[in-house]
């Protein structure tokens, strides 16, 4: 597999790279937050009915639950308002490594160090321990998408 692609990321690419892989986990966090908020608010109302004063634990549960409940919305809003860099990305894929360049910074990673390789409907997410690359499918020539998919699927386990 030898593939050279270049593209300029769009705001939609950024949203897909940041939001979509984590959105399901954030929804679960929101559901847990809802349960914690309900328990905390219930404890606050019972404490207020009995003593007239709220204790710290139910108040923290209520506030923490509301924060967890709002987390998916906050992350989505954060990605919409982040400035996007318009630097062109140059990506080179060979059988031994992947190399990408953006804004004058070049990163080269052997496939053995690539810990995350995930295909989504519009992109591939490729990541190491501390770096991540979202490769949109629109950047790959249509006749090479199947070849790239098979190559990434058949890499040795990491």
N, C-alpha and C positions, 0 to 999 in steps of 0.2 A: 504494500500500500504506500503509494507516494501521492500526496495531495497538498497542493498549495492553494489557499483561499485568502481573500481580503474582503473586508466589509467595514462599514461604518455602523456602529450600533444605533438603534432607534430607541426612543422612550419605551415603546412597547417591548422591545427586547429586554430592557432593564427590568421592567415590571415582571415579565415572565421569568426571568432569571432569579429575581429576589423573592417574589411573592409565591409563585405557584408551588415550588417544592416544599415550602414550609406551611402553606395555608391550611392543610388538613390538621397538622399538629397544633397550629394556632387556634383552630376551631375547637379542638379538644380542650385546649387550655381555657378557652372561653367558656365551655360547658362546665369545667371544673370550677372556674371562677364564679359562674352563676350559682352553683351549689354552695360554694363557700360564702358568697354574699348573702344568700337566703338564710343560711344557718346563722351568720353573724348578725344580720338584721333582726332575725327572730330572737336571738339571745339578747340583743340590745333592747328590744321592745319588752321582753319579759323582765329584764333587769330594771328598766324604767318603771314598769308597772308595780314591781315589788318595792324597790328602794328609792326610786326617784333619781338615781344616779347610774350612769353607764360605767361598766368596767372597761379596762383597756383591751382585753382579749377579744371580746365581740366587736369592738370598734375596729381593731386591726383586721379581723376576719372580714368585716363588711367592706372596708376600704380595699383590702387586698383582693377580694373577690371581684369587686367592680373593676379594678385595674386589669385583672386577668380576663374579665369579660370584654373589656375594651381593647385588649391587645391586638386582635386581628385587624380591627379598624385602624388603630394607631400605626401599625406597620404598613398597611396599605396606603394610608395618607402620606407617610414618610417617604415611600418610594415614588409617589406622584410628584412631590415637591423637591426632590433631590436634583441638583443640576447634573445633567448627563454630559460626559465628556464626548466630544465629537471626533476624537482621534481615530484614525483608521487602524483596524486590527489586521495584522498579517499572521496567518497561522500556517505552519508547515507540519504535516503529519508524515512520519516515516515508520517503518516496522519497529524501530528501536526507541523512538522518542516523539514527543510533541514539542513544538517550539512556537511561542507566540510573542509578537512585538506590538507594543502600543505606547505611543507618547515617548518614544526614545528608550523605553525599558524593554529588554529582551529577557524572556524566561524560557528555559529549556528543561524539560522534565522527562526522564526515562519512564516508560510505561510501567515498570516494576514499582515505581513510587506513586503511581496514580491510584489513590484509594477509592475514589468515587467516579463511576462512569454510569450515568443514568440518561436514558433517552425519554424525552417528553414529546408531546405532539408537535411542537414547533422548534425544539432545540435539543442539544445534548449538553448535559452538565458534566464537566470533567474537573475533578478536584484532587488536590493533595491534602496534606495535613493543614496547611496554612494558605493555600492558594486555590482559586476557583476560576474556571473559564466556562462561559456559556457560549456555545457555538450554535448560532441559529442555522436551521436547515435551509433557509433562503440563501445563505452564503455558499452552500455546497452546490455544485452543478447537479442538475436533476439526474443525469445519467450516472453519477457517482454516489448518490445517497445510499443505495442498497449495498454497494461495495463497502462504504464506510461503516454502515450498520453491522455488516457481517464481521468486519475487522474488529470493531470495538466489542462485539459480543464474544468473539473467539479469543480475546486476549487471555493469557494465563491468569488464574485467580491470584488476587493480591493478598 
